[in-house]
Amino acid sequence: MQVKFLKREEKLKIKEILKKEYEVDFSFENVALFLKENKIFLSSKEIEEKKDDFLKIPFFSLGLFFGELKRNDKILLSLEGGQMVFLTAKKNIASLDEQSLRNFLLGFNVLGAKEINCKEGAFILLNYHDDLVGIGKKKKGYIENLTVKTRRLSQF
């Protein structure tokens, strides 16, 4: 599995995607960014400075999983990546009421959420009050639940 540390220009491209999708000004200046099979990871700058030593060691994961690059210049954010972006995002956000939250946590798609500048086909940050609770994808008339089964609740 090939690990690729991103250069400044590649970091700027990721920053532009976040700006376009969420109207957020997110900085990667103080972190190292690397790709492993289209998955974006964040780590400390020290790892990037000693990357030759780290790349000799086989590892499953290193750093924080931020999201996955998808087709058409989109990023499916992880829950942790979404939390980092959510605080300043102004676009592609949906607020859930208590019943929608319950259904979402059980794994169902979201109907009738209060949407803020949501575009069909976009990845949506789902929040309840001031907390990010998940990531979805805007479809015609609903938001698809993209929570992996291991993070869903069996009862609520």
Backbone as ProteinMPNN parsed JSONL, in Angstrom:
{"seq_chain_A": "MQVKFLKREEKLKIKEILKKEYEVDFSFENVALFLKENKIFLSSKEIEEKKDDFLKIPFFSLGLFFGELKRNDKILLSLEGGQMVFLTAKKNIASLDEQSLRNFLLGFNVLGAKEINCKEGAFILLNYHDDLVGIGKKKKGYIENLTVKTRRLSQF", "coords_chain_A": {"N_chain_A": [[0.836, -1.184, 0.0], [0.67, 2.028, -0.98], [1.865, 5.027, 0.373], [1.415, 8.456, 0.242], [2.774, 11.506, 0.837], [1.348, 14.691, 0.89], [2.05, 17.506, -1.138], [2.434, 21.094, -0.966], [0.812, 22.279, -3.008], [-1.031, 20.249, -3.484], [-2.262, 20.088, -1.021], [-3.514, 22.562, -1.075], [-5.423, 22.096, -3.048], [-7.143, 20.286, -1.763], [-8.004, 21.963, 0.251], [-9.395, 23.83, -1.315], [-11.5, 22.239, -2.261], [-12.9, 21.784, 0.138], [-13.624, 24.414, 0.685], [-15.316, 24.952, -1.472], [-17.351, 23.019, -1.11], [-18.275, 23.357, 1.559], [-18.047, 26.003, 2.247], [-15.933, 26.795, 3.933], [-12.994, 27.917, 5.539], [-10.366, 26.208, 5.79], [-7.33, 25.302, 7.273], [-4.31, 23.651, 6.472], [-1.759, 24.101, 7.229], [-0.208, 23.6, 9.549], [-0.04, 20.883, 9.799], [0.757, 17.558, 8.678], [-0.25, 16.043, 5.691], [-1.407, 13.108, 4.265], [-1.985, 10.607, 1.753], [-3.486, 7.443, 1.535], [-4.455, 4.994, -0.382], [-6.563, 6.667, -1.51], [-7.585, 7.64, 0.842], [-7.564, 10.233, 3.183], [-5.276, 11.345, 5.542], [-4.408, 13.024, 8.555], [-1.54, 14.18, 10.23], [1.127, 14.885, 12.571], [3.554, 17.455, 11.87], [6.12, 16.563, 12.38], [6.175, 13.878, 11.687], [6.054, 14.005, 8.921], [8.498, 15.232, 8.424], [10.221, 13.189, 9.103], [9.636, 11.202, 7.323], [10.886, 9.276, 5.686], [11.927, 7.403, 7.467], [9.563, 6.504, 8.695], [8.154, 5.363, 6.564], [9.43, 2.993, 6.139], [8.436, 1.259, 7.95], [5.878, -1.103, 8.308], [2.47, -0.196, 8.526], [-0.916, 0.091, 9.662], [-2.537, 2.29, 10.143], [-1.94, 5.741, 10.533], [-1.987, 8.613, 12.246], [-4.811, 10.863, 12.021], [-7.807, 9.851, 10.564], [-9.165, 11.666, 8.076], [-10.846, 11.873, 5.822], [-12.22, 10.671, 2.673], [-11.148, 10.785, -0.655], [-13.278, 11.317, -3.35], [-14.907, 10.734, -6.55], [-15.282, 13.427, -8.951], [-14.104, 15.598, -7.61], [-14.765, 15.583, -4.769], [-15.04, 15.174, -1.224], [-15.574, 12.693, 1.063], [-16.095, 13.155, 4.223], [-14.749, 11.874, 7.267], [-16.255, 11.082, 10.447], [-14.759, 12.379, 12.387], [-13.266, 14.175, 10.807], [-15.385, 15.65, 9.799], [-16.257, 16.865, 12.163], [-14.19, 18.631, 12.603], [-14.489, 20.412, 10.487], [-17.11, 21.269, 10.685], [-17.619, 23.328, 12.618], [-17.131, 25.823, 11.431], [-18.423, 25.721, 9.025], [-20.656, 26.772, 6.417], [-22.39, 25.83, 4.592], [-24.147, 23.104, 3.016], [-25.316, 21.744, 5.247], [-27.394, 20.084, 7.558], [-29.95, 20.3, 9.916], [-31.129, 18.299, 12.514], [-34.183, 17.21, 14.02], [-35.429, 15.843, 17.144], [-36.725, 13.354, 16.607], [-35.824, 12.784, 13.995], [-33.094, 12.56, 14.532], [-33.082, 10.281, 16.182], [-33.961, 8.31, 14.334], [-31.887, 8.523, 12.447], [-29.63, 7.691, 13.946], [-30.288, 5.066, 14.28], [-29.867, 4.131, 11.788], [-31.456, 4.781, 9.629], [-32.486, 6.642, 6.68], [-32.659, 10.256, 6.331], [-35.453, 12.3, 6.596], [-37.093, 15.369, 5.944], [-35.369, 17.239, 7.27], [-34.011, 20.338, 8.496], [-32.517, 22.13, 6.126], [-29.449, 23.719, 5.179], [-28.403, 25.462, 2.598], [-28.116, 23.103, 0.948], [-27.06, 20.965, -1.595], [-28.12, 18.818, -4.162], [-26.66, 15.618, -4.349], [-24.449, 16.293, -2.913], [-22.214, 15.852, -0.094], [-23.427, 15.898, 3.168], [-23.311, 17.619, 6.249], [-24.558, 16.545, 9.236], [-26.356, 17.758, 11.935], [-27.279, 18.006, 15.402], [-28.698, 20.171, 17.501], [-25.931, 21.832, 18.602], [-24.059, 19.974, 17.878], [-22.187, 17.82, 15.78], [-23.483, 14.988, 14.271], [-23.286, 13.155, 12.27], [-22.642, 12.132, 8.822], [-24.114, 12.593, 5.679], [-25.623, 11.99, 2.427], [-27.004, 14.082, 0.082], [-29.945, 13.374, -1.507], [-32.646, 13.161, -3.872], [-35.249, 14.504, -2.241], [-34.571, 13.38, 0.236], [-32.03, 12.642, 2.752], [-29.362, 10.551, 2.47], [-28.255, 8.107, 4.713], [-24.982, 7.75, 5.643], [-23.569, 6.492, 7.593], [-21.402, 4.069, 8.822], [-22.134, 0.629, 9.467], [-21.071, -0.345, 11.851], [-21.023, 1.833, 13.51], [-23.595, 2.475, 14.003], [-26.601, 2.449, 16.022], [-28.287, -0.233, 17.679], [-30.59, -0.047, 19.089], [-32.546, 2.633, 20.452]], "CA_chain_A": [[0.0, 0.0, 0.0], [1.485, 3.219, -1.18], [1.555, 6.225, 1.147], [1.922, 9.631, -0.451], [2.655, 12.765, 1.562], [0.903, 15.718, -0.049], [2.809, 18.746, -1.237], [1.671, 22.319, -0.716], [-0.205, 22.464, -4.053], [-2.058, 19.229, -3.285], [-3.01, 20.527, 0.165], [-4.372, 23.664, -1.514], [-6.547, 21.511, -3.778], [-8.069, 19.76, -0.744], [-8.575, 23.152, 0.888], [-10.368, 24.389, -2.265], [-12.68, 21.368, -2.264], [-13.638, 22.086, 1.366], [-14.182, 25.755, 0.517], [-16.423, 24.837, -2.426], [-18.421, 22.175, -0.593], [-18.802, 23.759, 2.864], [-17.729, 27.42, 2.476], [-15.12, 26.831, 5.139], [-11.586, 28.218, 5.281], [-9.671, 25.25, 6.637], [-5.899, 25.385, 7.023], [-3.491, 22.468, 6.7], [-0.385, 24.595, 7.335], [0.533, 23.07, 10.697], [-0.147, 19.425, 9.855], [1.146, 16.797, 7.494], [-1.384, 15.392, 5.05], [-0.976, 12.058, 3.354], [-2.992, 9.74, 1.158], [-3.274, 6.009, 1.49], [-5.608, 4.449, -1.116], [-7.57, 7.728, -1.581], [-7.981, 8.071, 2.175], [-6.766, 11.367, 3.629], [-4.916, 11.295, 6.949], [-3.68, 14.155, 9.124], [-0.592, 13.822, 11.281], [1.975, 16.013, 12.957], [4.621, 17.825, 10.931], [7.313, 15.775, 12.685], [6.108, 12.636, 10.914], [6.418, 14.343, 7.542], [9.929, 15.513, 8.397], [10.939, 11.918, 9.241], [8.831, 10.248, 6.56], [11.689, 8.165, 5.167], [11.996, 6.4, 8.533], [8.23, 5.947, 8.922], [7.711, 4.558, 5.427], [10.084, 1.686, 6.211], [7.691, 0.453, 8.917], [4.509, -1.369, 7.862], [1.471, 0.257, 9.489], [-2.288, 0.099, 9.175], [-3.039, 3.654, 10.207], [-1.036, 6.673, 11.178], [-2.634, 9.909, 12.258], [-6.266, 10.95, 12.096], [-8.503, 9.672, 9.295], [-9.914, 12.902, 7.816], [-11.889, 11.63, 4.838], [-11.842, 9.915, 1.483], [-11.338, 11.472, -1.931], [-14.238, 10.672, -4.243], [-14.938, 11.299, -7.905], [-15.812, 14.791, -9.138], [-13.52, 16.497, -6.612], [-15.53, 15.614, -3.53], [-14.426, 14.473, -0.101], [-16.471, 12.137, 2.064], [-15.407, 13.356, 5.493], [-15.0, 10.961, 8.384], [-16.949, 11.79, 11.522], [-13.777, 13.275, 13.016], [-13.01, 15.239, 9.839], [-16.587, 16.48, 9.79], [-16.273, 17.681, 13.374], [-13.216, 19.706, 12.434], [-14.997, 21.339, 9.48], [-18.466, 21.697, 11.044], [-17.706, 24.546, 13.429], [-17.108, 27.039, 10.614], [-19.114, 25.476, 7.755], [-21.817, 27.611, 6.148], [-23.093, 25.249, 3.462], [-24.33, 21.653, 3.064], [-25.563, 21.372, 6.648], [-28.795, 19.791, 7.85], [-30.232, 20.204, 11.348], [-32.098, 17.253, 12.807], [-34.975, 17.291, 15.24], [-35.191, 14.672, 17.986], [-37.174, 12.131, 15.928], [-34.891, 12.537, 12.888], [-31.857, 12.085, 15.15], [-33.299, 8.888, 16.607], [-33.982, 7.48, 13.123], [-30.551, 8.542, 11.853], [-28.743, 6.869, 14.761], [-30.671, 3.673, 14.054], [-29.42, 3.745, 10.462], [-32.408, 5.154, 8.587], [-32.261, 7.888, 5.955], [-33.244, 11.421, 6.984], [-36.51, 13.018, 5.871], [-37.599, 16.577, 6.575], [-34.414, 17.996, 8.083], [-33.846, 21.741, 8.124], [-31.291, 22.155, 5.332], [-28.798, 25.01, 4.945], [-27.685, 25.464, 1.314], [-27.773, 21.732, 0.564], [-27.133, 20.716, -3.026], [-28.292, 17.394, -4.449], [-25.422, 14.92, -4.667], [-23.372, 16.746, -2.018], [-22.116, 15.254, 1.228], [-24.081, 16.82, 4.095], [-22.983, 17.528, 7.673], [-25.81, 16.451, 9.989], [-26.151, 18.174, 13.319], [-28.374, 18.081, 16.364], [-28.321, 21.341, 18.296], [-24.622, 22.324, 18.173], [-23.153, 18.83, 17.749], [-22.216, 17.041, 14.552], [-23.841, 13.607, 14.607], [-22.994, 12.247, 11.172], [-22.478, 12.602, 7.453], [-25.067, 11.986, 4.76], [-25.537, 12.436, 1.042], [-28.279, 14.647, -0.344], [-30.627, 12.75, -2.634], [-33.904, 13.854, -4.17], [-36.274, 14.351, -1.225], [-34.092, 12.854, 1.512], [-30.58, 12.582, 2.942], [-28.948, 9.165, 2.664], [-27.416, 7.872, 5.884], [-23.711, 7.14, 5.253], [-22.903, 5.972, 8.778], [-21.061, 2.651, 8.697], [-22.966, -0.182, 10.361], [-20.444, -0.521, 13.172], [-21.248, 3.034, 14.319], [-25.036, 2.652, 14.204], [-27.154, 1.868, 17.252], [-29.309, -1.243, 17.419], [-31.808, 0.487, 19.699], [-32.336, 3.988, 20.99]], "C_chain_A": [[0.873, 1.237, 0.0], [0.978, 4.385, -0.33], [2.199, 7.404, 0.443], [1.69, 10.865, 0.419], [2.347, 13.861, 0.56], [1.771, 16.957, 0.029], [1.866, 19.925, -1.047], [0.532, 22.501, -1.721], [-1.355, 21.474, -3.876], [-2.901, 19.536, -2.043], [-3.969, 21.65, -0.202], [-5.596, 23.148, -2.272], [-7.592, 20.96, -2.808], [-8.772, 20.925, -0.039], [-9.64, 23.786, -0.008], [-11.639, 23.551, -2.324], [-13.534, 21.652, -1.03], [-14.302, 23.45, 1.287], [-15.419, 25.695, -0.38], [-17.611, 24.092, -1.817], [-19.065, 22.712, 0.688], [-18.608, 25.241, 3.18], [-16.961, 27.597, 3.786], [-13.678, 27.12, 4.732], [-10.763, 27.378, 6.246], [-8.197, 25.247, 6.277], [-5.199, 24.065, 7.364], [-2.025, 22.849, 6.894], [0.421, 23.921, 8.435], [0.456, 21.558, 10.83], [0.405, 18.806, 8.581], [-0.108, 16.103, 6.979], [-0.831, 14.286, 4.173], [-2.152, 11.219, 2.908], [-2.541, 8.291, 1.251], [-4.535, 5.419, 0.884], [-6.781, 5.432, -1.129], [-8.107, 8.169, -0.226], [-7.007, 9.145, 2.642], [-6.541, 11.244, 5.134], [-4.19, 12.578, 7.323], [-2.726, 13.617, 10.182], [0.256, 15.038, 11.61], [3.054, 16.252, 11.906], [5.878, 16.984, 11.143], [7.337, 14.468, 11.897], [6.508, 12.895, 9.467], [7.924, 14.585, 7.422], [10.764, 14.237, 8.473], [10.255, 10.816, 8.434], [9.628, 9.069, 6.023], [11.804, 7.044, 6.197], [10.636, 5.717, 8.729], [7.787, 5.033, 7.785], [8.378, 3.192, 5.371], [9.312, 0.712, 7.098], [6.296, 0.168, 8.347], [3.512, -0.918, 8.932], [0.101, 0.249, 8.834], [-2.813, 1.528, 9.107], [-2.035, 4.514, 10.952], [-1.691, 8.044, 11.121], [-4.143, 9.785, 12.342], [-6.859, 10.772, 10.71], [-9.433, 10.856, 9.096], [-11.063, 12.678, 6.841], [-11.352, 10.874, 3.645], [-12.135, 10.726, 0.233], [-12.269, 10.654, -2.804], [-14.149, 11.306, -5.615], [-15.516, 12.707, -7.89], [-15.333, 15.765, -8.067], [-14.41, 16.679, -5.39], [-14.771, 14.83, -2.472], [-15.54, 13.993, 0.818], [-15.721, 12.203, 3.387], [-15.718, 12.229, 6.462], [-15.759, 11.764, 9.445], [-16.007, 12.788, 12.192], [-13.428, 14.438, 12.092], [-14.184, 16.199, 9.763], [-16.669, 17.38, 11.005], [-15.308, 18.855, 13.256], [-13.752, 20.793, 11.502], [-16.303, 21.997, 9.934], [-18.54, 23.05, 11.742], [-17.752, 25.822, 12.607], [-17.815, 26.868, 9.272], [-20.362, 26.336, 7.639], [-22.72, 27.018, 5.066], [-23.134, 23.731, 3.619], [-24.403, 21.128, 4.494], [-27.054, 21.085, 6.784], [-28.958, 19.609, 9.355], [-31.352, 19.203, 11.569], [-32.91, 17.602, 14.04], [-34.783, 15.976, 15.997], [-35.595, 13.367, 17.293], [-36.249, 11.77, 14.758], [-33.557, 12.017, 13.413], [-31.974, 10.617, 15.539], [-33.25, 7.954, 15.386], [-32.6, 7.399, 12.481], [-29.604, 7.621, 12.615], [-29.053, 5.379, 14.636], [-30.319, 3.198, 12.647], [-30.347, 4.112, 9.323], [-31.985, 6.44, 7.882], [-33.043, 9.007, 6.62], [-34.263, 12.08, 6.06], [-36.855, 14.281, 6.64], [-36.648, 17.316, 7.489], [-34.376, 19.442, 7.606], [-32.487, 21.885, 7.439], [-30.772, 23.578, 5.151], [-27.935, 24.878, 3.699], [-27.229, 24.074, 0.886], [-28.037, 21.524, -0.922], [-27.246, 19.213, -3.258], [-26.977, 16.776, -4.913], [-24.259, 15.291, -3.758], [-23.379, 15.934, -0.724], [-22.559, 16.298, 2.249], [-23.609, 16.546, 5.519], [-24.296, 17.563, 8.443], [-25.554, 16.821, 11.441], [-27.445, 18.122, 14.111], [-27.947, 19.103, 17.399], [-26.967, 21.842, 17.795], [-23.596, 21.206, 17.97], [-23.3, 18.165, 16.39], [-22.495, 15.589, 14.939], [-23.557, 12.639, 13.464], [-22.86, 12.954, 9.84], [-23.503, 11.871, 6.596], [-24.828, 12.486, 3.352], [-26.918, 12.862, 0.599], [-28.762, 13.938, -1.597], [-31.924, 13.522, -2.864], [-34.943, 13.527, -3.094], [-35.824, 13.798, 0.118], [-32.568, 12.95, 1.579], [-30.229, 11.139, 3.29], [-28.01, 9.073, 3.859], [-26.152, 7.142, 5.436], [-22.923, 6.591, 6.442], [-22.633, 4.48, 8.589], [-21.824, 1.855, 9.767], [-22.373, -0.342, 11.751], [-20.647, 0.686, 14.084], [-22.741, 3.313, 14.543], [-25.463, 1.983, 15.513], [-28.176, 0.8, 16.878], [-30.642, -0.857, 18.033], [-31.51, 1.821, 20.347], [-33.558, 4.395, 21.77]], "O_chain_A": [[1.704, 1.44, 0.885], [-0.217, 4.683, -0.328], [3.378, 7.363, 0.091], [0.547, 11.225, 0.703], [2.989, 13.961, -0.485], [2.171, 17.397, 1.107], [0.648, 19.759, -0.978], [-0.587, 22.839, -1.334], [-2.517, 21.821, -4.092], [-4.103, 19.275, -2.02], [-5.097, 21.697, 0.288], [-6.685, 23.708, -2.146], [-8.791, 21.15, -3.012], [-9.972, 20.874, 0.229], [-10.676, 24.231, 0.486], [-12.737, 24.097, -2.426], [-14.757, 21.751, -1.134], [-15.421, 23.625, 1.77], [-16.441, 26.311, -0.082], [-18.757, 24.503, -1.999], [-20.268, 22.546, 0.889], [-18.967, 25.689, 4.269], [-17.3, 28.434, 4.622], [-13.2, 26.627, 3.71], [-10.499, 27.788, 7.376], [-7.848, 25.196, 5.098], [-5.461, 23.451, 8.398], [-1.143, 22.005, 6.738], [1.619, 23.693, 8.266], [0.845, 21.005, 11.859], [0.502, 19.461, 7.543], [-0.93, 15.631, 7.764], [0.115, 14.507, 3.417], [-3.175, 11.13, 3.588], [-1.367, 7.97, 1.069], [-5.569, 5.345, 1.548], [-7.897, 5.046, -0.782], [-9.011, 9.004, -0.169], [-5.792, 8.997, 2.518], [-7.485, 11.064, 5.903], [-3.454, 13.148, 6.518], [-3.07, 12.706, 10.936], [0.112, 16.094, 10.993], [3.413, 15.349, 11.15], [6.618, 16.722, 10.194], [8.403, 14.007, 11.487], [7.219, 12.094, 8.86], [8.546, 14.189, 6.436], [11.885, 14.2, 7.967], [10.29, 9.645, 8.813], [9.093, 7.965, 5.916], [11.781, 5.866, 5.839], [10.567, 4.501, 8.909], [7.111, 4.032, 8.024], [7.931, 2.32, 4.626], [9.501, -0.502, 7.016], [5.599, 1.099, 7.944], [3.688, -1.223, 10.112], [-0.026, 0.383, 7.617], [-3.453, 1.921, 8.132], [-1.371, 4.059, 11.883], [-1.921, 8.572, 10.033], [-4.677, 8.732, 12.69], [-6.46, 11.465, 9.774], [-10.383, 11.036, 9.857], [-12.143, 13.24, 7.021], [-10.185, 10.486, 3.606], [-13.222, 11.282, 0.077], [-12.077, 9.451, -2.98], [-13.424, 12.278, -5.826], [-16.161, 13.117, -6.925], [-16.077, 16.658, -7.662], [-14.761, 17.801, -5.026], [-13.972, 13.946, -2.779], [-16.352, 14.788, 1.293], [-14.82, 11.403, 3.64], [-16.828, 11.696, 6.47], [-15.882, 12.984, 9.338], [-16.407, 13.904, 12.523], [-13.307, 15.573, 12.553], [-14.002, 17.413, 9.672], [-17.1, 18.529, 10.902], [-15.585, 19.946, 13.755], [-13.488, 21.976, 11.718], [-16.565, 23.153, 9.602], [-19.449, 23.834, 11.47], [-18.351, 26.809, 13.036], [-17.805, 27.79, 8.457], [-21.043, 26.599, 8.63], [-23.706, 27.641, 4.671], [-22.271, 23.141, 4.269], [-23.675, 20.219, 4.893], [-27.879, 21.774, 6.185], [-28.21, 18.865, 9.988], [-32.387, 19.249, 10.905], [-32.403, 18.209, 14.983], [-34.054, 15.096, 15.538], [-34.872, 12.374, 17.388], [-35.93, 10.599, 14.552], [-32.954, 11.132, 12.807], [-31.083, 9.814, 15.263], [-32.57, 6.928, 15.415], [-32.186, 6.333, 12.025], [-28.857, 6.855, 12.004], [-28.185, 4.535, 14.858], [-30.45, 2.013, 12.337], [-30.064, 3.793, 8.169], [-31.216, 7.231, 8.429], [-33.977, 8.752, 7.38], [-33.974, 12.376, 4.9], [-36.904, 14.26, 7.87], [-37.105, 17.976, 8.422], [-34.676, 19.73, 6.447], [-31.442, 21.777, 8.081], [-31.549, 24.519, 4.991], [-26.871, 24.26, 3.732], [-26.073, 23.892, 0.502], [-29.104, 21.866, -1.433], [-26.544, 18.429, -2.62], [-26.274, 17.334, -5.756], [-23.198, 14.671, -3.825], [-24.41, 15.401, -0.315], [-22.119, 17.446, 2.2], [-23.518, 15.394, 5.943], [-25.065, 18.515, 8.313], [-24.662, 16.276, 12.092], [-28.545, 18.186, 13.562], [-26.947, 18.917, 18.091], [-26.874, 22.248, 16.636], [-22.396, 21.471, 17.898], [-24.415, 17.97, 15.907], [-21.835, 15.03, 15.815], [-23.584, 11.425, 13.666], [-22.947, 14.177, 9.738], [-23.729, 10.674, 6.77], [-23.94, 13.305, 3.112], [-27.884, 12.109, 0.721], [-28.074, 13.91, -2.617], [-32.245, 14.44, -2.109], [-35.455, 12.409, -3.04], [-36.621, 13.749, 1.055], [-31.908, 13.293, 0.598], [-30.727, 10.58, 4.267], [-27.083, 9.872, 3.994], [-26.236, 6.034, 4.907], [-21.744, 6.263, 6.31], [-23.536, 3.72, 8.236], [-22.114, 2.374, 10.845], [-23.112, -0.463, 12.728], [-20.466, 0.582, 15.297], [-23.097, 4.288, 15.206], [-24.792, 1.091, 16.032], [-28.856, 0.925, 15.86], [-31.698, -1.281, 17.563], [-30.377, 2.105, 20.738], [-33.606, 5.498, 22.313]]}, "name": "protein", "num_of_chains": 1, "seq": "MQVKFLKREEKLKIKEILKKEYEVDFSFENVALFLKENKIFLSSKEIEEKKDDFLKIPFFSLGLFFGELKRNDKILLSLEGGQMVFLTAKKNIASLDEQSLRNFLLGFNVLGAKEINCKEGAFILLNYHDDLVGIGKKKKGYIENLTVKTRRLSQF"}
